[in-house]
Structures are given as structure tokens and as C-alpha cells.
Amino acid sequence: MPAYLWSGALNYTWHNPETGKQESKLGYVVKVDDTWFLGSGTYE
């Protein structure tokens, strides 16, 4: 399956260590190959 089909933005909740609360994050993930994904996220 082409890597671009495994790439995209997503919203999810995650524990924020600065506030101690579950908070909304915006993330982006890219499939590099059959064994690696690269992702990043930021609290909204």
C-alpha cells in the first residue's frame, strides 16, 4: 500500500505533563516504510 495512504493529521487526547490533565492534541503521522512511522503532535 502506498505510504501516502498512511499519512495524515489526527486529533486525540493525551496526558499533558505540564498541567497533569488529559488535553486535546493535534498530531501528524507519516509512514516512512513498512516498519517506521514518524509523528509529531502539539497541545491545542
C-alpha positions as CSV (number, residue, x, y, z in Angstrom):
1,M,0.0,0.0,0.0
2,P,1.4,3.5,-0.9
3,A,2.9,5.4,2.1
4,Y,0.7,8.4,1.4
5,L,-2.4,6.4,2.4
6,W,-0.9,6.1,5.9
7,S,-0.2,9.8,6.3
8,G,-2.3,12.5,7.8
9,A,-3.5,14.7,10.7
10,L,-5.5,13.5,13.7
11,N,-7.0,14.8,16.9
12,Y,-6.6,12.9,20.1
13,T,-6.4,13.3,23.9
14,W,-3.1,12.8,25.8
15,H,-1.8,13.4,29.3
16,N,-0.1,16.8,29.5
17,P,2.8,16.5,31.9
18,E,2.8,20.3,32.5
19,T,-0.8,20.5,33.6
20,G,-1.4,17.0,34.8
21,K,-4.6,16.8,32.8
22,Q,-5.9,15.0,29.7
23,E,-5.8,17.6,26.9
24,S,-6.6,17.7,23.2
25,K,-3.7,17.3,20.8
26,L,-3.3,17.8,17.1
27,G,-0.9,15.3,15.5
28,Y,0.5,14.3,12.2
29,V,1.9,11.0,11.2
30,V,3.8,9.8,8.0
31,K,4.6,6.2,7.1
32,V,8.3,6.1,6.3
33,D,8.5,2.4,5.2
34,D,7.0,-0.9,6.3
35,T,8.5,-0.7,9.8
36,W,8.8,3.0,10.6
37,F,6.3,5.8,11.2
38,L,7.2,9.4,12.0
39,G,4.9,11.6,14.0
40,S,4.6,14.8,15.9
41,G,1.9,16.5,17.9
42,T,1.1,19.7,19.8
43,Y,-1.4,20.6,22.5
44,E,-4.2,22.8,21.3
